[in-house]
Amino acid sequence: MGLLLSLSVFPALAQTANSTAEDEEETASQQASGDIVLNQITVLSAKEQLKQAPGVSNISAEDIAKTPPTNDISEIVRKMPGINLTGNSATGVRGNNRQIDIRGMGPENTLILIDGKPVLSRNAVRYSMNGERDTRGDSNWVPAEAIERIEVIRGPAAARYGSGASGGVINIITKRPDKATYSVNTYFNVPEHSDEGGSRRANLLASGPINDFLSYRFFAGIGEQEPDKLSINGGETDGVTAPAGREGVVNKDLKGLLSWEVNESHRLDFEANWSRQSNQYAGDTQYGGTGSDILKEIARNGDETNRMTRSALAATHYGQYDFGTSESSIQWEHTVNKRLNEGLAGGGEGTISTGGDGPTWGTATLDNIYAKSEFNIPVSLHFDQKLTLGVDYRGELMDDPISIRQTISNGIDFGIPNNPEDRDPKSSAHMFGIYAEDNIMISDDFILTPGLRVDYHDKFGLNWSPSLNASYNFTPEITLKAGIARAFKAPNLFQLNPNYVYTSRGFGCRAPYFGMSCYIIGNPDLDAEVSVNKEIGINYTDDAGWNAGITYFHNDYKNKIITGYEPIWFQFPDRPTEGTRLYRWENGGPAVISGLEANLAVPVFDKLTWTTNATRMIESKDSNGQPLSLVPEYTINTALNYQATEDLGFTVSATHYGRIKPLTWNSTSGEPREGDELNARKAYTVVNASLDFRLNENLKLAAGVNNIFDERLFRTGDGANTFNEPGRAYFLSLSGAF
């Protein structure tokens, strides 16, 4: 792993580049086109490398400041084409733990990056039989005020990033310490309804040069999103507890960066980050309501029942040579998942255990090692080309004594110890990748980009991911873009681990054995999930500011990992309605997802701009005709931005969500749903308004109203009514920079 970094670091200490007039002219051109330039060091941006792909969007720091998120940057990302928020699985379980879902592929197929490095902390949380995790995902480790921009990459262009990017990639780019800056930021959100939780945060950022070659950045922050009250979704009626509302969360962040400009051609960045996210319990369980009186009291108090702590150390080298540029990095990410122990089986699964002396704490740890070296090389061979060559490594090492606590009873021998104390709590996976991509300028109007990524996983072996993207300018205003790629997702550590055991008498046993005793165990012989992603789009843009486009996407998904439908072992083969049976994780049948994305920007007049994007899901179904995730049939985001003066701006925005259809069959029992289980979530619209005002040279203010017309929706647990849409709320943000 260290070799990957040293490949670029050693030349940095040996080479000094001479600036020429030609170099300076090229640098100025690159700056104008949006590349990141450090003296003579150029790091190719997504805009440059992926300009032939239709599925690329950018969110700037200015966009974030105008409409700051309540708590999580997913609230802003969700307004991009093709993006929605969903729970971790299509079952609707833990529906208020909503995460970024790209093109209906589900949160598990969205890869989160911070400065190009993968964030995998959510993989420390137990993965249940239908894909449920009690996690908020990995989109909240960087506070909004520390972000320079967010790159959203959808479809085939994301395949080069490897496992977990079948839906797309969210790359969070943090602010650079280019100039001396000291800033303090505060944010307050006050809901109109007393049963909804408000939020507040404060942070400070200090950065700038230390001397001619060293610069630093330091960030510290704390934020709190309060939980909804226990009664928000109806409380308890006739002894039946309604589903819980939104859980609270407390974020604490410390982040540091030291940047060393070795010379005009080489830079080294050293980072150390620590973040802690703890929940404020709102009463949620995996199946059903709050449960015991002890848990109700914990929910009433908003006490902590789990916390995730993420620490990361990273070193990155950026270099420029006579033959091109490079970026190499190595990162260690350490996640501590500490939570009150939960039931692991049946209807009690995911419910905090309160027996004996009350709830007890358990801890799992996950270490992720990531290393990468990437070179971008201009080539002139028949055509002008820009060749990208890279190699990377991902290692996951988990120590999880929590999720393997299930005992195997009746003396049954599955080839693993019956007593969990005798099982190895450690599991691991190692993956090595090599990739190449070539931007070929066939002509001034035609760019062709073939690519190939090859990964070796120590459990399932080789995976090949070819890709081809293209862009053709019919006129200076009209561009056709298309792409196709084979993306993949490696099995997670829970699916691979034979020591991870799930048991049930009911939940988990497929029909016709539903209601009987069964076990589900991990399978080390799984293949990777594979998706062949295709898209084609056309776009119009002109110098006046008009921009309009439409993109069609189609994903053929296969090998999706599911719990098996047929037992691989019967306790009594001659008596199939008695005894115990064994299932395991298996690669399932195919799935298809397709849809349309559209965008429109209209310069109404000099200071007023109208922007709109829309997503229409045409098809989303697995081999059983069920959706892969619960997303609206269509989504429309529209906004009017009026820059009244240089210091004062107004934004009015609206999002219309179409109907959300539920599953039509029970994924636990394998039987058809009926009655209220078939209820769809109705279409609805949320309208927001805000202003941003620069008070003076140092102070900026943003204020506004979210959900002006108070369109509240409640989680009932029936059908697709799986989440709460909060009502009207008021926010104020004040930032000072010195």
C-alpha positions, 0 to 999 in steps of 0.5 A: 500500500505504501508503494502506491504512494511512494511511486509518486512521492519519490519523483516529487523530491527529485524533480523541479519543473521550469515554468515557461510562458507556454506553461503559464498560458496553459495554466490560465486556460485550465483555471478558466475551464474549471480544473484545480490548479496548484502553481503548475500542478493540475488535477483534472476535475470531473468536469474535464475528465467526464465532460462526455457523460450526461450524468454529471452535476456540481453543487457549489459552496455558494449553492449550499450557503444560499439554502443550507441543509438542516443537518445532512448534505443529502438534503441538497444532493436530493435536488439533483436529477435522478436523485432521491432519498430512501431507506436502506431497503424497499421493505420500508423498515427504518424508513426515516433513516433516509439516504442518497439513492441514485436512479432507484438503485438504492443507497447501497449502490451509492458510493460516497467519497470525501476528496476522492477517497471512499467513505465506508463507515456504514458497513460497520452496521449489521446488514439484515436479511432484506438489506436493512441497516440501522444507519443514516449512511455516510453523507454527514461526515463533512459539515456543509460549511467545510465543503467547496463543492459536491460532484454528483456522478450518475450512470456509466461515468461512475464505473471507474470508481469500482465497487459500490458505484452502480448507481453513482458517486457523490464526491464531497470536495472540501475547502482548500487552505489557499488564503488566510481565512478565519470563519465562524458559522451558526445555523438554527432551524425552528419547526412550527410544530412542537412534535417535530425536532429542530436543529442547530449547529456552530463551527469554526474554520481557520486556514491559510499559509504558515510560510512560503511552502506550508499551509494549514486548515483546521475545522471544529464543529458541533450540531444537533438535530432533535428527535421527533416526539414519541407521539408524532405518528399517532402514539399508542392506541389500543395497545398498538404503538405507531411507528417512530418519527425521525431520530435525533442526531448529535454531530461532533467534528474535528478535522485538520489538514497540513499542505506542503508544496514541495516545489512548483510541481509537487504537493503533499497533503496530510489529513487527520479527521475525527467525527462522532455521530450519536443518536437521540432515540425516537423509539424505532425498531426494525419490526413494529413499535417502541416495545417495552416500557424501558424503551419508551422511557428512553425514547421520551428522553431522547437518550442515546442508544447508538453512536458511530465514531469515525477517525481517518488519517490520509496522505495525498500527493499531487504531481506534475511531470513532463509526461503528465500529472498524478494523484496518489493517496493512502487512507486509514479509516477506523469506525467504532460502532457502539450500540445497545445490543439488539435482538437478532431474530424474527419479530424481535430483530432490531429491538433493543434487548431489555432483559436481565439487568436492562440494555447492555452495550456492544461494540464492533469496529471496522478498519478500511484501508484505501490506497490509490495511484492515478496518472493523467497523461496527454498523448498525441497518436493520430488524435489528441488524447488524455490517458488515465491510468490507475491502480487502487486497493481496498481492504475491509477488516471487521471485528464484530462480536455483536452480530454473531451472538445468535446460538444454533440450537438443537445440536444442529451442525452447519459446519460452524460452532453452535456457541457464538463464543467459539466463533471468530468475530473477525472477517475481512475482504481485500480488493485490488483494482487497475483501470485505464480510461482514454479521452480521445479527441476524434475531432473538435466536436467528437470525444470518445472515451473507452475505459476498462477496470479490472478488480481482483477480490480475494473471495470471488476472484476477477471482475471486469468493468469495461465502459464506453462514453462519447460526446458529439457536438452537432452544433456549438449549442447542441451536444449528444452524449451517450455511455455504457458501462459494466459496474459492480458491487462486491458482497459485504462482510455480513453476506460473506461471513459464515459465522453471521447467523440469523434465525427465526420462527416466522420472519425470515422463513420463506413460503411455504415454510413461513412460520417454521424454524429456519436459519440463514448463514453467510456464504463465502462463495458469492459472486459480485452484483453486476449492473450494465448501465446505459444512457443517452442524452441530448443537451442545448446550451447557448451564450445567453444562459439557456440550457435544456437537456433530456437523458434516458437511462437503462440499467440491467442489474443481475446477481443481486444478493438476497437470502435464498428462497429454497432451503439448502438443508432440512432437518427432516427431509422426509417431513418437510413441514417439521423441524428446522431448515437452513438458508444462505445468502445467494445471487438472485435473478435479474432486475431492470431500472430505466427512466428519464432525466430532464433539465432546463435553465432559463435566463428570465432577465439579467438578475432572475434565473429559473432552473428546473430538473425532473426525473421520471422512473419508467421501470424499477423491478426485480425478478419478482416484479418488485421495486429495488427501492421506494422512490417516487414515480417522478420528481420535479425540482424547480427554483427561481433565483433573483440576485437583487443586488450584489449583496442580496439574493432571493430564492424560491424553490419547490419540489414535487414528488409523485406517487410512491408505490409499495412492494406488492408482496411480503419480502419476509414471508414471500407471500402477497401483501394485502389491505393497507400494505398496498397503500401508496404514498400520495403525490405532494409538493414542498415549497421553500423560500430564502434570502441571502444577504451580505451585511458587510465585508465580513458578515453574511446572513441567510434566512428562510422558510421551509415547507411554506404551505405546511405539507406534512406527511406521517409514517404509518408503516402501511405500504409506502408510507414509510417516512415523515415529511416535516412541516413548516420550519424557519431557519437562520444562518449567520457566518462571519469570515475574517 
